[in-house]
Amino acid sequence: MANYKKAKPDDRSDNVEKLQATIHNTIENIEAAEETLAFSSPEEKAKIQSKNNRRKEAVEGLREEVKDEAANRNQ
């Protein structure tokens, strides 16, 4: 017989905290990347700005997730 592992229960109790930590780290990455713009070539600047735009979009999405998780936590 095959050994089947039980799935871990879905523990979402700390999702808001994890999401907020991710947001904080991403914002720090954005700021650090912006500091390097002054020393970057035009090609590197374009890459950095593009990546920061994606990071900013990710932060917006993460903030929406935080709202959803917080609302679900309070139910």
TAMO-V892181 format. One line per field, one symbol per residue. ss: DSSP state (H for helix, E for strand, L for the rest). phi: phi as a letter, one per 30 degrees, with the letter a starting at -180 (. if undefined). psi: psi as a letter, one per 20 degrees, with the letter a starting at -180 (. if undefined). A space follows every 50 residues. Layout:
BEGIN
ss->???
phi->???
psi->???
END
This chain:
BEGIN
ss->LLLLLLLLLLLLLLHHHHHHHHHHHHHHHHHHHHHHHHHLLHHHHHHHHH HHHHHHHHHHHHHHHHHHHHHHHLL
phi->.dcccdddddccdcdddddddddeddddddddddddedccdeddeddddd dddddddddddddddeedddddddd
psi->qqopqqqqqoojhjggggghgggghghhhggghhhihhjqrhghgggghg hhghghhgggghhghgggghghhj.
END
